[in-house]
């Protein structure tokens, strides 16, 4: 998958550099799969490919997170609703399954108009579609302005780090101060960096994973924790590992 595929995977959503955080409380095991995942892997699921929109930064993204009963049941309904999403100005970027729980789904869309996307997200027809697809949690909608994007990443698993910072410019200075050439040795490749549209001090970082063990070790290291603190990260960051369906 091209990196267009990855934020064919956002966040999305998105967002570049693993400099921040290690969420020691986040236990995302790539080796542990739910029974539903095993069931899904025994039968090939035909679904429409995720079309790649133009991804030159900057651009805006809507990221939708939800818990589903079954991926095999959810995906056909999701695909069938593509016409309605397109009409609302949403273009598919990425679909990911959480490595810790494969029935936790993230879907990222490039959006043309934030207000229009929010209106679509609040439409009762979308809720009905989600119910039909077997969504069993209250979906979470997040809106991001992607400021940096690497179109050359291509891995099929990725890491997303989301956190709030005291001052975005101060955070970015520390972010840029970490040598990007170092991250491949930590099992990651930069994909994207985004700021929250509703809260500009929210930051999302996305990294392709080339070596899962190294990536987990790096993001949970004391060095990353100290770097995060020096950058002004507030509270406990949210760290999630995803893979393609």
DRENDO-1510 file (C-alpha; in Angstrom, 1 decimal, always signed):
<recs>
REC; n; res; u; v; w
REC; 1; UNK; +0.0; +0.0; +0.0 .
REC; 2; UNK; +1.3; +3.5; -0.9 .
REC; 3; UNK; +1.2; +6.0; +1.8 .
REC; 4; UNK; -1.8; +7.3; +0.2 .
REC; 5; UNK; -3.0; +4.0; +1.3 .
REC; 6; UNK; -1.9; +4.6; +4.8 .
REC; 7; UNK; -3.6; +7.7; +5.6 .
REC; 8; UNK; -5.4; +5.0; +3.7 .
REC; 9; UNK; -5.2; +3.8; +7.0 .
REC; 10; UNK; -5.7; +7.7; +9.6 .
REC; 11; UNK; -5.5; +8.5; +11.5 .
REC; 12; UNK; -7.1; +8.5; +10.0 .
REC; 13; UNK; -5.7; +9.9; +10.1 .
REC; 14; UNK; -2.3; +10.3; +10.0 .
REC; 15; UNK; +0.5; +11.5; +11.6 .
REC; 16; UNK; +4.1; +11.5; +11.4 .
REC; 17; UNK; +7.1; +11.0; +13.8 .
REC; 18; UNK; +7.2; +8.8; +16.7 .
REC; 19; UNK; +8.6; +11.3; +18.9 .
REC; 20; UNK; +5.9; +11.3; +21.3 .
REC; 21; UNK; +5.0; +9.2; +23.9 .
REC; 22; UNK; +4.9; +6.0; +25.2 .
REC; 23; UNK; +1.7; +5.0; +26.6 .
REC; 24; UNK; +2.8; +2.4; +29.1 .
REC; 25; UNK; -0.9; +1.8; +29.8 .
REC; 26; UNK; -1.6; +1.0; +26.2 .
REC; 27; UNK; -1.1; -2.7; +25.6 .
REC; 28; UNK; -1.5; -3.3; +21.9 .
REC; 29; UNK; -0.5; -6.8; +21.0 .
REC; 30; UNK; +0.0; -7.8; +17.4 .
REC; 31; UNK; +0.1; -11.4; +18.3 .
REC; 32; UNK; -3.3; -11.5; +20.2 .
REC; 33; UNK; -6.4; -11.7; +18.0 .
REC; 34; UNK; -10.0; -12.0; +18.9 .
REC; 35; UNK; -12.1; -15.0; +18.0 .
REC; 36; UNK; -13.9; -12.8; +15.5 .
REC; 37; UNK; -10.6; -12.0; +13.8 .
REC; 38; UNK; -9.9; -15.7; +13.4 .
REC; 39; UNK; -13.3; -16.2; +11.9 .
REC; 40; UNK; -12.7; -13.4; +9.4 .
REC; 41; UNK; -9.4; -14.8; +8.3 .
REC; 42; UNK; -10.9; -18.2; +7.4 .
REC; 43; UNK; -13.1; -16.6; +4.7 .
REC; 44; UNK; -12.0; -14.2; +2.0 .
REC; 45; UNK; -14.1; -11.1; +2.2 .
REC; 46; UNK; -14.8; -9.3; -1.1 .
REC; 47; UNK; -14.9; -5.6; -0.7 .
REC; 48; UNK; -14.4; -2.5; -2.8 .
REC; 49; UNK; -10.8; -1.2; -2.9 .
REC; 50; UNK; -10.1; +2.0; -1.0 .
REC; 51; UNK; -9.7; +4.6; -3.7 .
REC; 52; UNK; -6.8; +7.0; -3.1 .
REC; 53; UNK; -7.7; +10.7; -3.4 .
REC; 54; UNK; -5.1; +13.4; -4.1 .
REC; 55; UNK; -3.0; +13.6; -0.9 .
REC; 56; UNK; -0.8; +16.7; -1.3 .
REC; 57; UNK; -0.6; +18.4; +2.2 .
REC; 58; UNK; -2.2; +20.4; +3.6 .
REC; 59; UNK; -5.6; +18.7; +3.6 .
REC; 60; UNK; -8.4; +18.0; +6.1 .
REC; 61; UNK; -9.5; +14.6; +7.4 .
REC; 62; UNK; -12.4; +13.1; +9.3 .
REC; 63; UNK; -11.5; +10.0; +11.4 .
REC; 64; UNK; -14.2; +7.7; +12.6 .
REC; 65; UNK; -13.6; +5.1; +15.3 .
REC; 66; UNK; -16.1; +2.5; +16.4 .
REC; 67; UNK; -16.5; -1.1; +17.7 .
REC; 68; UNK; -18.3; -3.6; +15.5 .
REC; 69; UNK; -19.7; -7.1; +16.0 .
REC; 70; UNK; -18.0; -8.5; +12.9 .
REC; 71; UNK; -15.8; -7.1; +10.2 .
REC; 72; UNK; -17.3; -9.6; +7.7 .
REC; 73; UNK; -20.8; -8.1; +8.3 .
REC; 74; UNK; -19.6; -4.5; +8.6 .
REC; 75; UNK; -17.5; -4.1; +5.4 .
REC; 76; UNK; -20.3; -4.7; +2.8 .
REC; 77; UNK; -22.5; -2.1; +4.4 .
REC; 78; UNK; -19.7; +0.3; +4.6 .
REC; 79; UNK; -18.9; -0.2; +1.0 .
REC; 80; UNK; -22.5; +0.2; -0.1 .
REC; 81; UNK; -22.7; +3.6; +1.6 .
REC; 82; UNK; -19.8; +5.0; -0.5 .
REC; 83; UNK; -22.2; +7.0; -2.8 .
REC; 84; UNK; -23.6; +8.9; +0.2 .
REC; 85; UNK; -20.1; +9.6; +1.6 .
REC; 86; UNK; -19.0; +10.9; -1.8 .
REC; 87; UNK; -22.0; +13.2; -2.0 .
REC; 88; UNK; -21.0; +14.6; +1.4 .
REC; 89; UNK; -17.4; +15.3; +0.2 .
REC; 90; UNK; -15.8; +12.4; +1.9 .
REC; 91; UNK; -13.1; +10.4; +0.1 .
REC; 92; UNK; -11.8; +7.1; +1.5 .
REC; 93; UNK; -8.2; +7.3; +2.8 .
REC; 94; UNK; -7.7; +4.3; +5.1 .
REC; 95; UNK; -9.4; +1.6; +7.0 .
REC; 96; UNK; -7.6; -0.1; +9.9 .
REC; 97; UNK; -8.3; -2.8; +12.5 .
REC; 98; UNK; -6.8; -2.3; +15.9 .
REC; 99; UNK; -4.1; -4.9; +16.7 .
REC; 100; UNK; -5.3; -5.2; +20.3 .
REC; 101; UNK; -9.0; -5.8; +19.2 .
REC; 102; UNK; -9.6; -6.4; +15.5 .
REC; 103; UNK; -13.3; -5.4; +16.0 .
REC; 104; UNK; -12.2; -1.9; +16.8 .
REC; 105; UNK; -12.3; -0.1; +13.4 .
REC; 106; UNK; -10.8; +3.2; +12.3 .
REC; 107; UNK; -11.8; +4.8; +9.0 .
REC; 108; UNK; -10.2; +8.0; +7.7 .
REC; 109; UNK; -11.6; +10.2; +5.0 .
REC; 110; UNK; -10.2; +13.2; +3.2 .
REC; 111; UNK; -12.9; +16.0; +3.4 .
REC; 112; UNK; -13.6; +19.0; +1.2 .
REC; 113; UNK; -15.7; +20.9; +3.7 .
REC; 114; UNK; -15.6; +20.4; +7.5 .
REC; 115; UNK; -19.1; +21.7; +8.1 .
REC; 116; UNK; -20.5; +19.5; +5.5 .
REC; 117; UNK; -18.7; +16.4; +6.9 .
REC; 118; UNK; -19.9; +17.2; +10.4 .
REC; 119; UNK; -23.5; +17.5; +9.1 .
REC; 120; UNK; -23.2; +14.1; +7.4 .
REC; 121; UNK; -21.8; +12.6; +10.6 .
REC; 122; UNK; -24.9; +13.8; +12.5 .
REC; 123; UNK; -27.4; +12.5; +9.8 .
REC; 124; UNK; -29.8; +9.9; +11.2 .
REC; 125; UNK; -29.3; +8.0; +7.9 .
REC; 126; UNK; -25.7; +7.4; +8.8 .
REC; 127; UNK; -26.7; +6.2; +12.2 .
REC; 128; UNK; -29.1; +3.8; +10.6 .
REC; 129; UNK; -26.4; +2.5; +8.3 .
REC; 130; UNK; -24.0; +2.0; +11.2 .
REC; 131; UNK; -26.7; +0.1; +13.1 .
REC; 132; UNK; -27.3; -2.1; +10.1 .
REC; 133; UNK; -23.5; -2.8; +9.8 .
REC; 134; UNK; -23.3; -3.9; +13.4 .
REC; 135; UNK; -21.7; -1.0; +15.1 .
REC; 136; UNK; -22.1; -1.6; +18.8 .
REC; 137; UNK; -20.3; +1.5; +20.3 .
REC; 138; UNK; -21.0; +5.2; +20.0 .
REC; 139; UNK; -18.9; +6.2; +17.1 .
REC; 140; UNK; -16.2; +8.8; +17.7 .
REC; 141; UNK; -15.6; +11.5; +15.1 .
REC; 142; UNK; -12.4; +13.6; +15.0 .
REC; 143; UNK; -11.4; +16.2; +12.5 .
REC; 144; UNK; -7.8; +16.9; +11.6 .
REC; 145; UNK; -5.8; +19.4; +9.5 .
REC; 146; UNK; -2.9; +17.4; +8.0 .
REC; 147; UNK; +0.2; +19.7; +7.7 .
REC; 148; UNK; +2.8; +17.2; +6.7 .
REC; 149; UNK; +2.5; +14.0; +4.7 .
REC; 150; UNK; +4.9; +11.4; +3.3 .
REC; 151; UNK; +3.5; +10.0; +0.1 .
REC; 152; UNK; +6.3; +7.3; +0.0 .
REC; 153; UNK; +5.4; +5.2; +3.0 .
REC; 154; UNK; +3.9; +1.8; +2.1 .
REC; 155; UNK; +3.7; -0.5; +5.1 .
REC; 156; UNK; +0.5; -2.4; +6.0 .
REC; 157; UNK; +0.6; -1.7; +9.7 .
REC; 158; UNK; +1.0; +1.6; +11.4 .
REC; 159; UNK; +1.2; +3.5; +14.7 .
REC; 160; UNK; -0.9; +6.5; +15.7 .
REC; 161; UNK; +0.0; +8.7; +18.6 .
REC; 162; UNK; -2.5; +11.4; +19.7 .
REC; 163; UNK; -1.9; +13.9; +22.4 .
REC; 164; UNK; -2.5; +17.5; +23.5 .
REC; 165; UNK; +0.4; +19.9; +23.8 .
REC; 166; UNK; +0.8; +23.2; +25.7 .
REC; 167; UNK; +2.1; +25.0; +22.6 .
REC; 168; UNK; +2.1; +23.6; +19.1 .
REC; 169; UNK; +5.0; +25.7; +17.9 .
REC; 170; UNK; +7.1; +24.6; +20.9 .
REC; 171; UNK; +6.1; +21.0; +20.3 .
REC; 172; UNK; +7.0; +21.2; +16.6 .
REC; 173; UNK; +10.4; +22.6; +17.4 .
REC; 174; UNK; +11.2; +19.5; +19.5 .
REC; 175; UNK; +9.6; +17.3; +16.9 .
REC; 176; UNK; +11.8; +18.7; +14.2 .
REC; 177; UNK; +14.8; +18.5; +16.5 .
REC; 178; UNK; +14.6; +14.7; +16.5 .
REC; 179; UNK; +16.5; +13.3; +13.6 .
REC; 180; UNK; +14.0; +11.7; +11.2 .
REC; 181; UNK; +16.7; +9.4; +10.0 .
REC; 182; UNK; +16.8; +7.8; +13.4 .
REC; 183; UNK; +13.2; +6.5; +13.3 .
REC; 184; UNK; +13.8; +3.7; +10.7 .
REC; 185; UNK; +16.2; +2.2; +13.2 .
REC; 186; UNK; +13.3; +2.2; +15.6 .
REC; 187; UNK; +11.1; +0.3; +13.2 .
REC; 188; UNK; +9.1; +3.2; +11.9 .
REC; 189; UNK; +8.8; +5.5; +8.9 .
REC; 190; UNK; +7.2; +9.0; +9.0 .
REC; 191; UNK; +3.8; +9.3; +7.5 .
REC; 192; UNK; +2.0; +12.4; +8.7 .
REC; 193; UNK; +1.5; +15.1; +11.3 .
REC; 194; UNK; -1.9; +16.8; +11.9 .
REC; 195; UNK; -3.4; +19.4; +14.2 .
REC; 196; UNK; -7.0; +19.2; +15.6 .
REC; 197; UNK; -9.5; +21.3; +13.7 .
REC; 198; UNK; -11.6; +21.8; +16.8 .
REC; 199; UNK; -8.6; +22.1; +19.2 .
REC; 200; UNK; -5.4; +23.2; +17.4 .
REC; 201; UNK; -3.3; +22.0; +20.4 .
REC; 202; UNK; -4.3; +18.4; +19.7 .
REC; 203; UNK; -1.7; +16.6; +17.7 .
REC; 204; UNK; -1.8; +13.4; +15.8 .
REC; 205; UNK; +1.3; +11.6; +14.6 .
REC; 206; UNK; +1.2; +8.5; +12.3 .
REC; 207; UNK; +4.1; +6.2; +11.5 .
REC; 208; UNK; +4.4; +3.2; +9.2 .
REC; 209; UNK; +5.7; +0.2; +11.1 .
REC; 210; UNK; +8.6; -1.8; +9.5 .
REC; 211; UNK; +9.5; -3.7; +12.7 .
REC; 212; UNK; +6.7; -4.1; +15.2 .
REC; 213; UNK; +8.9; -5.1; +18.1 .
REC; 214; UNK; +11.2; -2.2; +17.7 .
REC; 215; UNK; +8.4; +0.2; +17.2 .
REC; 216; UNK; +6.7; -0.9; +20.5 .
REC; 217; UNK; +10.0; -0.7; +22.4 .
REC; 218; UNK; +10.8; +2.8; +21.0 .
REC; 219; UNK; +7.4; +4.3; +21.7 .
REC; 220; UNK; +7.4; +3.0; +25.3 .
REC; 221; UNK; +11.0; +3.9; +26.1 .
REC; 222; UNK; +12.0; +6.3; +28.9 .
REC; 223; UNK; +13.8; +8.4; +26.2 .
REC; 224; UNK; +10.5; +9.0; +24.4 .
REC; 225; UNK; +8.7; +9.8; +27.6 .
REC; 226; UNK; +11.4; +12.4; +28.4 .
REC; 227; UNK; +11.2; +13.8; +24.9 .
REC; 228; UNK; +7.5; +14.0; +25.1 .
REC; 229; UNK; +7.7; +15.9; +28.4 .
REC; 230; UNK; +10.3; +18.3; +27.0 .
REC; 231; UNK; +7.9; +19.0; +24.1 .
REC; 232; UNK; +5.1; +20.1; +26.4 .
REC; 233; UNK; +2.8; +17.1; +25.9 .
REC; 234; UNK; -0.1; +17.2; +28.4 .
REC; 235; UNK; -1.6; +14.2; +30.0 .
REC; 236; UNK; -1.3; +10.6; +28.9 .
REC; 237; UNK; -1.0; +10.2; +25.1 .
REC; 238; UNK; -3.2; +7.7; +23.2 .
REC; 239; UNK; -1.1; +5.2; +21.4 .
REC; 240; UNK; -2.7; +2.7; +19.0 .
REC; 241; UNK; -1.4; +0.1; +16.6 .
REC; 242; UNK; -3.4; -0.7; +13.4 .
REC; 243; UNK; -3.2; -3.1; +10.5 .
REC; 244; UNK; -4.9; -3.3; +7.1 .
REC; 245; UNK; -8.1; -5.5; +7.1 .
</recs>
